[in-house]
């Protein structure tokens, strides 16, 4: 079952999301401590089966290893960087890097639904599509083929990291970019085999 940790309430009303880079395997501890300090924290998790010679176990792992998202409270950054396990705040130039709300909400939708999701290499190639129906309606990403399945890849640009979720190619439509239609018309995007031929380069 897919889960996430999202809790805490900010005091300043700042609507922006930003990201922390944590020490390896310190994501959950950092999220819990920051929540106790009153921060609104979002730590998306996914389930992964790990096998050993004598047993197997389902683990709940961070979807973005070493990253924790925080909403608002940037004026309290000293309380953040002094939290055990926090390595640094992600900056873009001289300013704290802002994570778009649309990217956060897209991630929420896939982890709150019953979808197989996993980390994916950061990706920009391929055709950008939008889900037309179901609980992921409105979510945009890049459609790629993995073996005989299709996956929708969502990227957090500021982190240069991506995740993917299984999707039926018949449930997506091309996204118009800068007012220009996608080079793949809707009729072809619904033909799974032909779409796969166009996107094989992005596997």
Buried (B, 14 or more C-beta within 10 A) or exposed (E): EBEBBBBBEBEEEBEBBBBBEBEEEBBBBBBBBBBEBEBBBBBBBBBEEEEEEEEEEEEBBBBBEBBBBBBBBBEBBEBBEEBEBBEEBBEEEEEBBBBEEEBBEBBBBBBBBEBEBBBBEEBEEBBBBBBBEEEBEEBBBBBBBBEEBBBBBBBBEBBEBBBBBBBBBBBBBBBEEEEEEBEBEEEBBBEBEBBBEBBEEBE
